[in-house]
């Protein structure tokens, strides 16, 4: 029987904007220790909004890049691939929007190495893209014709083949996801670079899976740090 732990402890997260102090941040990391399983997941329990465009950024440390693994999956009634992002080997990010798949070539990732990944979707720009470590970016044409519908279920580390379940062990994520954050627009390249290099987060955040907004299951662990996650921060 699955054991589900509902986390009710509230931890404040102050995102650094143009004038905020980086030392005020609380950095959150989800640790998924095991590949090829269906029991380790994090679920976002707050409302997921309608989105005509979106940018999401996170630090990702994959443990195993030998298979297609799910960073997150968002499903709605009637569409279990409304918004899903996979690492498909070391150099491909697969982004599904309303069941339409897009392959974005990215610089080669390495197992057990932390990399900053931002990816975006825009219905109006007709675009899906990604930026790696604040400098390397690529984009492809959006092949669908729908926006992302709200009100569904968002899981980290597992791919939903039914609403809230039917996980596939061959698509589970093994590694770490740190400081996942989402905005309701396409961030420009400078904004994405500043997140990766100086911890400067635009203020118009719409989703962060902070401890008071999630449920965890299995062997997933969550750790916190006051250290700024940035490419050039050695403090």
N, C-alpha and C positions, 0 to 999 in steps of 0.2 A: 504494500500500500504506500502511495506517495505521501510524504510528510510535507506539509506546506507551513511555512513560518511567516506570519504577517508582521512586518516591521512597522512599529508605531512610533519609534523614537524620532523626533524631529531634530534635524541638524541644519543649521543655517548655512547657506552658500551665498556669498557675496561675490558676484561676478565683477571682474575689473573692467571698467569702461575706460574712456579716454583720460579720465581724471581720478580713477580709483587706484587704490594701493593693491599691488599683487599679494602682499602679505596677508590681506584679509580673506583670501580664498581658502575654501576647504575643498581639496581635491578628492574625488571619489573614484575608486577602482573596483570593478567587478572581476573576480578571478574565477575562470572556468577551468578546473584542473584536468579534466579528462575528455578525450576525444571519443567519438562513436558511442554516445549514450543519449537517452531521452529524458533524463531526470534532472539535469542541471539547467536551471533557467532563472531569469529575472523577468517579472511582469510589471509593466507600468500600469498603475491602477487608477490614474486620473484620466480625464476626458482627452481624447485625441481629436483635434479640430479638423475641419475641412481645409485643404491646402491647394491653392492653384500654383504655388511655387514654394520651395523650401530649400534650406541649406542645413546640413547636419555635419558636425565635426566631432572627432574623438581621437584620442591616442589609442592605438591598437598594437598589442604585442601578441602575435600568433605563435602558438606552440607547435602547430603542425600544419604545413601548407601543401600536403600531398593530396588533398581532396577539397571539394567545394564545401566551405563552412559558412554558417549564417551569422552575420553580425547582429542583425535584428530582422524580425518579420512583423508586419502589421497587416491584420486581416479584418474584413468586414463580412457581414452576412452576404452570402452569394459570391464572394470573391476573397479567397484565402491568400492571394498574392497582390493585395492592393498596393503595398509598398514594402519591398523586401530587398535587402542588400547582402550579397555573398562575397566572400573572398574565393575566387575560383582559381586556385593555384597562387603562385607568388607574384604574378604580374597582370592580373585581370580582376577588375571589380565588376560584378554583375549586378545591375540595378533593375528591379522589376517595378513598374508603375502600372497599376490597373491591369495586371497580367501580361503586360508587354515588356519583354526583356531587352536590356541594353548592355552591351559589353564595352566597358571603358578600360583601355590599356593604361596601366600605371607603371611607374618605376618599380623595379623588382623589390619585393619585401623579403625580409629574412626572418627565419624562425628565432624566437626569443629576443627579437630586437624591436624596440618601441618606435612606431612611426606615426606621425600626425596625418590623419586623413580627413579631408572635407569633401563632401559630395553634394550635388544639388540637382534639383529638377525644376523646370519652369514650363508651364503650359503656354504662356504668352510668348516666351522666347523660343519655344519649340526645341528644348535643349535638356540634355542630361550630361553632367560632367563631374570631374573630380580634381582636387589639388592635393599634392603630397608634400609634406614638410614645408608648406608655405611657398614653394617655388615651382614645382613641376606640376603642370596641369594638362588636362585633355578633356575634350567634350565630343559628344555625338548628337545626332539629330534625335529628338523625341519622336518615337514612332507611333505613339498612341494619340488619343483625342479626348482624354478624360482628365479631370483633376483628381486629387486624392480625397476620398470621402471620409469624413470624421465618424466618431462614435464606435470605432472598432476596438480590437485588442492588439496591444504591442508587447512583443516578447523579445528579449535579448538572449542570444545563444542558441536558439532553436528556430526551426522553420515550421510554420503551421500548415498542415494539410487539411485541417478542419478548424473551425473558429475556436481558438483556445486550446488546440490539442493536435492529436495524430502526428506527433513529431517523428522525424526520420533521423535515426542515429547516424546515418551516413552524411548528414548535413549539419550536425551540431558543431558548435564552435568550441575550440580549446585554446585558451589564452587569456589575455586581459583586455578589458575595455575601460578606458579612463576618461573622465570628464566629458561624457557624451552630452552634446548641447544642440538644440535645434532652433532655427529662426524662420519666420514666415516669408522669406524673400531670398533671392540669390545674393549672397554677400559678394562684394567685389574682391579682387585678388589681393589688394592691400589689407583689407579687413581679415581675410583668411591667413595671410602671412603674419599679421600681428598676433593673432591667437597662437600660432605655432611658435613664434619667436619671443614675444614679450608678455604673453598672457593677457592681452587686451581684448576683452570680449564685448562686442556690440550689445547694447542694453535691451534690444527688443526681442529677448528670448521668449519662445513660446513653450518650450518643453525641456526639462532637465529631470532625469530620473534620480532625484534626491531621495534620501532614506525614508522620508515620510510619504513618498509617492510610489513606493514599489513593494512587491511581494517577491520573496525568493524561495527556491526549492532545491533540494538535493545538496550537492557538495559545493555549491557556489559560496564563496566568501567575499566579504566587502571590507575594504580598508580605506583609511582616510589619511590625508597628509596636508600640512600647511605649506608645503613646498610648491612653488610655481612650476608647473610642467611647461618647459620651454626648451627649444633646441639649444640655446646658448646659455642656459642657466646652470651653473655648477655649484650653486649655493645649497 
